[in-house]
Amino acid sequence: MNVYTPMSAEEFRRAAHELVDWMADFLSNIERYPVRAQVQPGEIIDQLANAPPDAGQPLEAIMQDFKQIVLPGMTHWQHPSFFAYFPANSSYPSILAEMLTATLSAQCMLWQTSPAATEMEQQVMRWLRDMIGLPKNFEGVIQDTASTSTLVALLSARERATGYRINERGFVDAEKLTVYASEHTHSSIEKGVKIAGYGRAALRHIEVDETYAMRPDALRAAIEADRQAGDIPSCVVATIGTTGSTAVDPLNEIAEVCNEYRVWLHVDAALAGSAMVLPQMRHLQAGVEKIDSYTFNPHKWMFTNFDCSAYFVKDTEALVRTFEIHPEYLKTKEGTAVNNYRDWGVQLGRRFRALKLWFVIRTYGVSGIQRVIREHLNLAQWVREQVEDARDFELLAPVPLNTVCLRYLPDAAAETESVNELNAVLMERVNATGKAYFTHTKLDGRYTIRFVIGQTYTAREHVEEGWRLLSETARALGSSK
Ligand SMILES: Cc1ncc(COP(=O)(O)O)c(C=O)c1O
């Protein structure tokens, strides 16, 4: 071949076999690594060459640097004692499919640029829709993240509310479109509101009840007040499983308000959507048939490596009308007889993400996915019981899903500030051991340690050890004060 390539097919084959061995060893031994990276800012960049090499380098040298420089600077999201944030889990079948996706390296913007990618996406999204109990009149598309899915919903709502005028003329009228979400909504909603041109001032943060769930009466009052003032309520974002405490907004009542005022209702179930594979969890999304759109991330809690966010919408016409473009060079003879996913979201170019979902769902089977998620939910209830039974710990929120919000409270009469400091020190001390990783939020001003159970390889022993580490470190800290 008269083309310069730094690696031959045979060298690639050998290196790939070695790499797969390394990958399997790494995942089998991941518990030997600290969960949270234990490096200081700047430590990694100082070890990276100041300039790119002029001459190509051997793979052995690159791999050696990967092991010595990169690995210590990684936080290990696939570690079974990763209890921080929300998970971004993965699995062996997902990794295998990702290898194939990279091998094909197809750009799947149109049906014609890879018919199998489009039709598999169409079919796998129907599987997913049915798996999580969404009605049959929803269709799905894969976006990169929940942030993008929500942006897509906000843009569709904006266009529907204005008869598709803003797409044509921009914001030329004085009319003000408003958006509603709870005080505990994810920051991506505010970001989407800014990007979609509503303006941050148009976002109404609706009060929550004692479980941190949106109050439908407060939503109704806010919509009423805005209508009185001449604004146009356009979109409500309800959350099933807020990031702070996995609070669940009451969908059915919110949907009734939205339907009454003809407001687009988008559901952000970024984490919680995965739990809906269990029919007994679907009471958390009662009323889902009345909504307009729904997003959840298989890349969080469904063993499908980042990135893969499922976006479902009832009115696909509103979606496509919002995003479609028809430059000459993208016109194909199939026309509208096929799905061209470039018109179902922001990006033109698209990866073949459906393949990893197809691998995961087929390898686990629905019952396999249900089994692991059920176990995570049970383990979260076990942690809740430990916290409730411990006199010096306090539970700070209900536990409807896989996240337990807690704090160490050795002295119930202590000032909030000093309890907050104590818990911040406690969490840092645990994280510094590298044996487990927790992150925090604040609920009603109280520093809250979140114990999130959703990693693919997390078993009871890891959760028990995590709780032991947390409680023993707390008591050692309490007695040293
Ligand atoms: C409830 C909720 N919505 C949205 C997001 C944003 O997700 P992504 O990183 O996919 O944009 C998160 C992330 O944790 C989340 O918890």
The ligand as an SDF file (V2000), in Angstrom:
LIG
                    3D

 16 16  0  0  0  0  0  0  0  0999 V2000
  -31.1720   14.8160   37.1080 C   0  0  0  0  0  0  0  0  0  0  0  0
  -30.0510   15.0970   36.1470 C   0  0  0  0  0  0  0  0  0  0  0  0
  -30.3060   15.7220   34.9990 N   0  0  0  0  0  0  0  0  0  0  0  0
  -29.3420   15.9910   34.1020 C   0  0  0  0  0  0  0  0  0  0  0  0
  -28.0400   15.6270   34.3450 C   0  0  0  0  0  0  0  0  0  0  0  0
  -26.9890   15.9580   33.3140 C   0  0  0  0  0  0  0  0  0  0  0  0
  -26.5660   14.7930   32.7130 O   0  0  0  0  0  0  0  0  0  0  0  0
  -25.5390   14.8140   31.4850 P   0  0  0  0  0  0  0  0  0  0  0  0
  -24.1890   14.7550   32.0970 O   0  0  0  0  0  0  0  0  0  0  0  0
  -25.8750   13.5730   30.7130 O   0  0  0  0  0  0  0  0  0  0  0  0
  -25.7800   16.0430   30.7120 O   0  0  0  0  0  0  0  0  0  0  0  0
  -27.7140   14.9750   35.5300 C   0  0  0  0  0  0  0  0  0  0  0  0
  -26.3140   14.5760   35.8160 C   0  0  0  0  0  0  0  0  0  0  0  0
  -26.0000   13.9910   36.7940 O   0  0  0  0  0  0  0  0  0  0  0  0
  -28.7420   14.6880   36.4450 C   0  0  0  0  0  0  0  0  0  0  0  0
  -28.4850   14.0960   37.6090 O   0  0  0  0  0  0  0  0  0  0  0  0
  1  2  1  0
  2  3  1  0
  2 15  2  0
  3  4  2  0
  4  5  1  0
  5  6  1  0
  5 12  2  0
  6  7  1  0
  7  8  1  0
  8  9  2  0
  8 10  1  0
  8 11  1  0
 12 13  1  0
 12 15  1  0
 13 14  2  0
 15 16  1  0
M  END
$$$$
